[in-house]
Amino acid sequence: MDKTVEFYDPHPGLMGCPKPFPEHLRVTAEWLDGQKMTVDEAIQCFEDSAPEDEQPISVTAAQDCILIQMGSFKDKRYPVHCWRAMLHAQTWVIAFWI
């Protein structure tokens, strides 16, 4: 996805869901809040934030958000959980010619 979008509404990282949103992902989402970049660049930020000894994560783009899945369906040691990390909206550049 090569269009520039603006990121907003990061996951709050609150307890209450079956698996809390990991701290390193919450910090990354907060950093991305208000940033303008491509979705691929934002996905790379999330992937780069994951410690190597952490459970495997999968970061994907949906129509208007970034989804993060942690865990594996094949490895029972890592139960699967999915979060909506944050939303994004296309930014518009308006130019007026006089």
C-alpha positions in Angstrom: 0.0 0.0 0.0 1.9 3.0 -1.3 -0.6 5.8 -0.4 0.1 8.0 2.5 -2.4 7.7 5.3 -2.7 9.2 8.8 -2.7 6.9 11.8 -5.0 7.4 14.8 -6.9 5.7 17.6 -4.1 3.4 18.9 -5.0 0.4 21.0 -5.1 1.7 24.6 -3.4 -1.5 26.0 -5.9 -1.8 28.8 -6.3 -5.0 30.7 -9.6 -6.8 30.4 -9.2 -8.6 27.1 -8.1 -12.3 27.3 -4.5 -11.3 26.4 -3.3 -7.8 27.1 -1.8 -5.8 24.2 2.0 -6.2 24.6 3.8 -3.1 25.9 6.2 -2.8 22.9 3.3 -2.8 20.5 1.4 -0.2 22.6 4.4 2.1 22.6 4.7 1.7 18.8 1.0 2.4 18.3 1.2 5.5 20.5 4.3 6.7 18.5 2.4 6.2 15.2 -0.6 8.2 16.4 -0.9 11.3 14.2 1.9 10.2 11.9 1.5 10.2 8.2 3.2 7.4 6.2 2.4 4.4 4.1 0.7 1.4 5.7 3.7 -0.7 4.7 6.0 1.7 6.6 3.8 1.4 9.7 3.7 -2.4 9.5 7.5 -2.4 9.4 7.5 -0.2 12.6 5.4 -2.8 14.4 7.5 -5.7 13.1 10.8 -3.9 14.1 9.5 -3.3 17.7 9.1 -7.0 18.5 11.8 -8.5 20.6 13.4 -11.6 19.0 12.5 -13.8 22.0 8.8 -12.7 21.8 6.1 -15.0 20.5 5.8 -14.8 16.7 3.6 -11.9 15.4 1.9 -11.3 12.1 1.1 -7.7 11.2 -1.5 -7.1 8.4 -3.4 -4.3 6.9 -7.2 -4.3 6.7 -9.2 -1.7 4.9 -8.9 1.0 7.6 -6.8 -0.5 10.3 -3.7 -2.5 11.2 -4.2 -5.9 12.7 -1.7 -7.8 14.8 -1.9 -11.5 15.5 0.3 -13.0 18.1 0.8 -16.8 18.5 0.5 -19.7 16.3 -2.2 -22.1 15.3 0.4 -24.8 14.8 2.3 -24.3 18.1 0.1 -24.9 21.1 2.6 -23.2 23.4 1.5 -19.8 21.8 -2.2 -19.4 21.9 -3.5 -17.1 19.1 -4.8 -13.6 19.9 -5.6 -10.8 17.5 -5.8 -7.0 18.2 -6.8 -4.0 16.2 -3.6 -2.0 16.7 -4.8 1.3 15.2 -6.9 2.9 12.5 -5.8 4.9 9.5 -7.4 7.2 7.0 -6.2 8.4 3.7 -4.8 11.9 3.7 -5.7 14.4 1.0 -3.6 17.1 -0.5 -5.6 20.0 -2.0 -3.9 22.5 -4.2 -5.4 25.6 -5.6 -4.1 27.2 -8.7 -4.5 31.0 -9.0 
